[in-house]
Amino acid sequence: MKTQHYTVPCALLLIALCLFIRYSIGRRRFNRRGVAGLQQFSSYHHFITVTTIEKIILIAGNLCGLAGLFLLAVAGINHLKF
């Protein structure tokens, strides 16, 4: 099967993308923290906008990670099966 050769690199790419997204958003959240340890925003509107966008991107990143793990599992099963 020709598609098997692309399964593992695509899976690793999806997992790397997941880790990069989680790292980037975590870093942004860390840099927004003040002395008291709370995230600081300039306005309530900015808070709602940024946190909503970050949540959507985090969900997409987590889905990429799950898809990558699923592809690795499928590749492993196909490798053992044939």
C-alpha distances in whole Angstrom, upper triangle without the diagonal:
4,6,6,8,10,11,13,15,16,17,19,21,21,23,25,26,27,29,31,32,33,35,36,38,39,41,42,44,45,47,49,50,54,57,57,53,52,50,53,52,55,55,54,52,50,49,48,46,44,43,42,39,39,38,35,34,33,32,29,29,28,26,24,24,23,20,19,20,18,15,16,16,13,11,14,14,10,11,14,13,10
4,5,6,8,10,12,13,14,16,18,18,20,22,23,24,26,28,29,30,32,33,35,36,38,39,41,42,44,45,47,49,52,55,55,51,51,49,51,50,53,53,52,50,48,47,46,44,42,42,40,38,37,36,34,32,32,31,28,27,28,25,23,23,23,20,18,20,18,15,16,17,14,12,15,16,12,13,16,16,13
4,5,6,7,10,11,11,12,15,16,16,19,20,21,22,25,26,27,29,30,31,33,35,36,37,39,40,42,43,45,49,52,52,48,47,45,47,47,49,49,48,46,44,44,42,40,39,38,37,34,33,33,30,28,29,27,24,24,24,21,19,20,19,16,15,17,15,11,13,15,12,10,13,14,11,12,16,15,14
4,5,5,8,10,10,11,13,15,16,17,19,20,22,24,25,26,28,29,31,32,34,35,37,38,40,41,43,45,48,51,51,47,47,45,47,47,50,50,49,47,45,44,43,41,39,38,37,35,34,33,31,29,28,27,25,24,23,21,19,19,18,15,14,15,13,10,10,12,9,7,10,11,8,9,12,13,11
4,6,7,8,9,11,12,14,15,17,18,20,21,23,24,26,27,29,30,32,33,34,36,38,39,40,42,44,48,50,50,47,46,44,47,47,49,50,49,47,45,44,43,41,39,38,37,35,34,33,31,29,29,28,25,24,24,22,19,19,20,17,15,16,15,12,12,14,12,9,12,14,11,11,15,15,14
4,6,6,6,9,10,11,12,14,15,16,18,20,21,22,24,26,27,29,30,31,33,35,36,37,39,41,45,47,48,44,44,41,43,43,46,46,45,43,41,41,40,37,35,35,34,31,30,30,28,25,25,25,22,20,21,19,16,17,17,14,12,14,14,10,11,14,12,10,13,15,13,13,17,18,17
4,6,5,6,9,10,11,12,14,15,17,18,20,21,23,24,26,27,29,30,32,33,34,36,38,40,43,46,46,42,42,40,42,42,44,45,44,42,40,39,38,36,34,33,32,30,29,28,26,24,23,22,20,18,18,17,14,14,14,11,9,11,10,6,7,10,8,6,10,12,10,11,15,15,15
4,5,5,6,9,10,11,12,14,15,17,18,20,21,22,24,26,27,28,30,32,33,34,36,38,42,44,44,40,40,38,41,41,44,44,43,42,40,39,38,36,34,33,32,30,28,28,26,24,23,22,20,18,18,17,14,13,14,11,8,10,10,7,6,9,9,7,9,12,11,11,14,16,16
4,5,5,6,9,10,10,12,14,15,16,18,20,21,22,24,25,26,28,30,31,33,35,36,40,42,43,39,39,37,39,39,42,43,42,40,38,37,37,34,32,32,31,28,27,27,25,22,22,22,19,17,18,17,13,13,15,12,9,12,13,10,9,13,13,10,13,16,15,15,18,20,19
4,5,5,6,9,10,10,12,14,15,16,18,20,21,23,24,25,27,29,30,31,33,35,39,41,42,38,37,35,37,37,40,40,39,38,35,35,34,32,30,29,28,25,24,24,22,20,19,19,16,14,15,14,10,11,12,10,7,10,11,8,9,12,12,11,14,16,15,16,19,20,20
4,5,5,6,9,10,11,12,14,15,17,18,20,21,23,24,26,27,29,30,32,34,37,40,40,36,36,34,36,36,39,39,38,37,35,34,33,31,29,28,27,25,23,23,21,19,18,17,15,13,13,12,9,8,9,7,4,7,8,5,6,9,10,9,11,14,14,15,17,19,20
4,5,5,6,8,10,11,12,14,15,16,18,20,21,22,24,26,27,28,30,32,35,38,38,34,34,32,35,35,38,39,38,37,34,33,33,31,29,28,27,25,23,23,22,19,18,18,16,13,14,14,10,9,11,10,6,8,11,9,8,12,13,12,13,16,17,16,19,21,22
4,5,5,6,9,10,10,12,14,15,16,18,20,21,22,24,25,27,29,31,34,37,37,33,33,31,33,33,36,37,36,35,32,31,31,29,26,26,25,23,21,21,20,17,16,17,14,12,13,13,9,9,12,10,8,11,13,11,11,15,15,14,16,19,19,19,22,24,24
4,5,5,6,9,10,11,12,14,15,17,18,20,21,23,24,26,27,29,33,35,36,32,31,29,31,31,34,34,34,32,30,29,28,26,24,23,22,20,18,18,17,14,13,13,11,9,10,9,5,6,8,7,5,9,10,9,10,13,14,14,16,19,19,20,22,24,25
4,5,5,6,9,10,11,12,14,16,16,18,20,21,22,24,26,27,31,33,34,30,30,28,30,31,34,34,33,32,30,29,28,27,24,23,23,21,18,18,17,15,13,13,12,9,9,10,7,5,8,8,5,7,10,10,10,13,15,14,16,18,20,20,22,24,25
4,5,5,6,9,10,10,12,14,15,16,18,20,21,22,24,26,30,32,32,29,29,27,29,29,32,33,33,32,29,28,28,26,23,23,23,20,18,19,18,15,14,15,13,10,11,12,9,8,11,12,9,11,14,13,13,16,18,17,19,22,22,22,25,27,28
4,5,5,6,9,10,10,12,14,15,17,18,20,21,23,25,28,31,32,28,27,25,27,27,30,31,30,29,26,25,25,23,20,20,20,17,15,16,15,11,11,12,10,7,9,10,7,8,11,11,9,12,15,14,15,18,19,19,21,23,24,24,27,29,29
4,5,5,6,9,10,11,12,14,16,17,18,20,21,23,27,29,29,26,25,23,26,26,29,29,28,27,25,24,23,22,19,18,18,16,13,13,13,10,8,10,8,5,6,8,6,5,9,10,9,11,13,14,14,17,19,19,20,23,24,25,27,28,30
4,6,5,6,9,10,10,12,14,15,16,18,20,21,25,27,28,24,24,22,25,25,28,29,29,28,25,24,24,23,20,19,19,17,14,15,15,12,10,12,12,8,9,11,9,8,11,13,11,12,16,16,16,18,21,21,21,24,26,26,28,30,31
4,6,5,6,9,10,10,12,14,15,16,18,20,24,26,27,23,23,21,23,24,26,28,28,27,24,23,23,21,18,18,19,16,13,15,15,11,10,13,12,8,11,13,11,10,14,15,14,15,18,18,18,21,23,23,24,27,28,28,30,32,34
4,5,5,6,8,10,11,12,14,15,17,19,23,25,26,22,21,19,21,21,24,25,24,23,20,19,20,18,15,14,15,12,10,11,11,8,7,10,9,6,9,11,10,10,13,15,14,16,19,19,20,22,24,24,26,28,29,30,32,34,35
4,6,5,6,8,10,11,12,14,16,17,21,23,23,19,19,17,20,20,23,24,24,23,21,19,19,18,15,14,15,13,10,11,12,9,7,10,10,7,8,12,11,10,13,15,15,16,19,20,20,22,24,25,26,28,30,30,32,34,35
4,6,5,6,9,10,10,12,14,16,19,22,22,18,19,17,19,20,23,25,25,24,21,20,21,20,16,15,17,15,12,13,15,12,10,13,14,10,12,15,14,13,16,18,17,18,21,22,22,24,27,27,27,30,32,32,34,36,37
4,5,5,6,9,10,11,13,15,18,21,22,18,18,16,17,18,21,22,22,22,19,18,19,17,14,14,15,13,10,13,14,10,10,14,13,11,13,16,15,15,18,20,19,21,23,24,24,27,29,29,30,32,34,34,36,38,39
4,5,5,6,9,10,11,13,16,20,20,16,15,13,15,15,18,19,19,19,16,14,15,14,11,10,12,10,7,9,11,9,8,12,12,10,12,15,15,15,18,20,20,21,24,25,25,27,29,30,31,33,35,35,37,39,41
4,5,5,6,9,10,11,15,17,17,14,14,12,14,16,19,20,20,21,18,16,17,17,13,12,14,13,10,11,14,12,10,13,15,12,13,17,17,16,19,21,21,22,24,26,26,28,30,31,31,34,35,36,37,39,41
4,5,5,6,9,10,14,16,17,14,14,12,14,15,18,20,21,21,18,16,18,18,14,14,16,15,12,14,16,14,13,17,17,15,17,20,19,19,22,24,23,24,27,28,28,30,32,33,33,36,38,38,39,42,43
4,5,5,6,9,12,16,17,14,13,10,11,12,15,17,18,18,14,13,15,14,10,11,14,13,10,13,15,13,12,16,17,15,17,20,20,20,23,25,24,26,29,29,30,32,34,35,36,38,39,40,42,44,45
4,5,5,7,10,14,14,10,10,7,9,11,14,16,16,17,14,12,14,14,10,10,13,13,10,12,15,13,12,16,17,16,17,20,21,20,23,25,25,26,29,30,30,32,35,35,36,38,40,41,42,44,46
4,5,5,9,11,12,9,9,8,10,13,16,18,19,20,17,15,17,17,14,13,17,16,13,15,18,17,15,19,20,18,19,23,23,22,25,27,27,27,30,32,32,33,36,36,37,39,41,42,43,45,47
4,6,8,11,13,10,10,8,10,11,14,17,18,19,16,14,17,17,14,14,18,17,14,17,20,18,17,21,22,20,22,25,25,24,27,29,29,30,33,34,34,36,38,39,39,42,44,44,46,48,49
4,7,10,11,9,8,5,6,8,11,13,14,16,12,11,14,15,11,12,15,15,13,16,19,18,17,21,22,21,22,25,26,26,28,30,30,31,34,35,35,37,40,40,41,44,45,46,47,49,51
4,7,8,5,5,4,6,9,12,15,16,18,15,13,16,17,14,14,18,18,15,17,21,20,19,22,24,23,24,27,27,27,29,32,32,32,35,37,37,38,41,42,42,44,46,47,48,50,52
4,6,5,6,6,6,10,12,15,16,19,16,15,18,19,17,17,20,21,19,21,24,23,23,26,28,26,27,31,31,31,33,35,35,36,39,40,40,42,45,45,46,48,50,50,52,54,56
4,5,8,10,10,14,16,18,19,22,20,18,22,23,20,20,24,25,22,24,27,27,25,29,31,29,30,33,34,33,35,38,38,38,41,43,42,44,47,47,48,50,52,52,53,56,58
4,6,9,10,14,16,18,18,22,20,17,20,22,20,19,23,24,22,23,27,26,25,28,30,29,29,33,34,33,35,37,37,38,40,42,42,43,46,47,47,49,52,52,53,55,57
4,7,9,13,16,18,18,21,19,16,19,20,18,17,20,21,19,20,23,23,21,24,27,25,25,29,30,29,31,34,34,34,37,38,38,39,42,43,43,45,48,48,49,51,53
4,6,10,13,14,14,17,15,12,15,17,15,14,17,19,17,17,21,21,20,22,25,24,24,28,29,28,30,33,33,33,36,38,38,39,42,43,43,45,48,48,49,51,53
4,7,10,12,12,14,12,9,12,14,11,11,14,15,13,15,18,18,17,20,23,22,23,26,27,26,28,31,31,32,34,36,37,38,40,42,42,44,46,47,48,50,52
4,7,9,10,12,10,8,12,13,11,12,15,16,15,17,20,20,20,23,25,24,25,28,29,29,31,34,34,35,37,39,39,41,43,44,45,47,49,50,51,53,55
4,6,7,9,7,6,10,11,9,10,14,14,14,16,19,19,19,22,24,24,25,28,29,29,31,33,34,35,37,39,40,41,43,45,46,48,49,50,52,53,55
4,7,9,7,8,11,12,11,13,16,16,17,19,21,21,22,25,26,27,28,31,31,32,35,36,37,38,40,42,43,45,46,47,49,51,52,53,55,56,58
4,5,5,6,9,10,11,12,14,16,16,18,20,21,22,24,26,27,28,30,32,33,34,36,37,39,40,42,43,45,46,48,49,51,52,53,55,57,58
4,5,5,6,9,10,11,12,14,15,16,18,20,21,22,24,25,27,29,30,31,33,35,36,37,39,40,42,43,45,46,48,49,51,52,54,55,57
4,5,5,6,9,10,11,12,14,15,17,18,20,21,23,24,26,27,29,30,32,33,35,36,38,39,41,42,43,45,47,48,49,51,53,54,55
4,6,5,6,8,10,11,12,14,16,16,18,20,21,22,24,26,27,28,30,31,33,34,36,37,39,40,42,43,45,46,48,49,51,52,54
4,6,5,6,8,10,11,12,14,15,16,18,20,21,22,24,26,27,28,30,31,33,34,36,37,39,40,42,43,45,46,47,49,50,52
4,6,5,6,9,10,11,12,14,15,17,18,20,21,23,24,26,27,29,30,32,33,35,36,37,39,40,42,43,45,46,48,49,51
4,6,5,6,9,10,11,12,14,16,17,18,20,21,23,24,26,27,29,30,32,33,35,36,38,39,41,42,43,45,47,48,49
4,5,5,6,9,10,11,12,14,15,16,18,20,21,22,24,26,27,28,30,31,33,34,36,37,39,40,42,43,45,46,48
4,6,5,6,9,10,10,12,14,15,16,18,20,21,22,24,25,27,28,30,31,33,34,36,37,39,40,42,43,44,46
4,5,5,6,9,10,11,12,14,15,17,19,20,21,23,24,26,27,29,30,32,33,35,36,37,39,41,42,43,45
4,5,5,6,9,10,11,12,14,15,17,18,20,21,23,24,26,27,29,30,31,33,35,36,37,39,41,42,43
4,5,5,6,9,10,10,12,14,15,16,18,20,21,22,24,25,27,28,30,31,33,34,36,37,39,40,42
4,5,5,6,9,10,10,12,14,15,16,18,20,21,22,24,26,27,28,30,31,33,34,36,37,38,40
4,5,5,6,9,10,11,12,14,15,16,18,20,21,23,24,26,27,29,30,31,33,34,36,37,39
4,5,5,6,9,10,10,12,14,15,16,18,20,21,23,24,25,27,29,30,31,33,35,36,37
4,5,5,6,8,10,10,12,14,15,16,18,20,21,22,24,26,27,28,30,31,33,34,36
4,5,5,6,9,10,10,12,14,15,16,18,20,21,22,24,26,27,28,30,31,32,34
4,5,5,6,9,10,10,12,14,15,16,18,20,21,22,24,26,27,28,30,31,33
4,5,5,6,9,10,11,12,14,15,17,18,20,21,23,24,26,27,29,30,32
4,5,5,6,9,10,11,12,14,15,16,18,20,21,23,24,26,27,28,30
4,5,5,6,8,10,10,12,14,15,16,18,20,21,22,24,26,26,28
4,5,5,6,9,10,10,12,14,15,16,18,20,21,22,24,25,27
4,5,5,6,9,10,11,12,14,15,16,18,20,21,23,24,26
4,5,5,6,9,10,10,12,14,15,16,18,20,21,22,24
4,5,5,6,9,10,10,12,14,15,16,18,20,21,22
4,5,5,6,9,10,10,12,14,15,16,18,20,21
4,5,5,6,9,10,10,12,14,15,17,18,20
4,5,5,6,9,10,10,12,14,15,16,18
4,5,5,6,9,10,10,12,14,15,16
4,5,5,6,9,10,10,12,14,16
4,5,5,6,9,10,11,12,14
4,5,5,6,8,10,10,12
4,5,5,6,9,10,11
4,5,5,6,8,10
4,5,5,6,9
4,5,5,6
4,6,6
4,6
4
